[in-house]
Amino acid sequence: MVDHYRTLQVARNAEPEVIERAYRALSLKYHPDRAHSDRRSEATRLMQRLNEAYAVLGDPAKRRAYDASLPPEGADGWDRFWEHGLLGLFLDRFAPRAGSS
């Protein structure tokens, strides 16, 4: 799963204004029109990831749904697998989270 928070270089609890500022700053920095011609395709791919991340995190409803699909902060899927086996991964993915309805 792509980590949109990592893509935009913000914390999970970042305020909407922080997310927007990060998106704008990274968009200016990595926009394909500003990239050297030999790096344009790489910049285009990065810009697509930035746009996707902002489309999710910039919309409150999409962000709530995305956050609900994430493992608990600080948890790593492999750590859960080694600690709890497949059942741990299943429960983490499908068990209701606190605060979700």
Summary of the structure (lengths in Angstrom):
residues: 101
radius of gyration: 16.4
end to end distance: 22.4
largest distance: 48.6
contacts: 231
relative contact order: 0.12
helix: 71%
strand: 0%
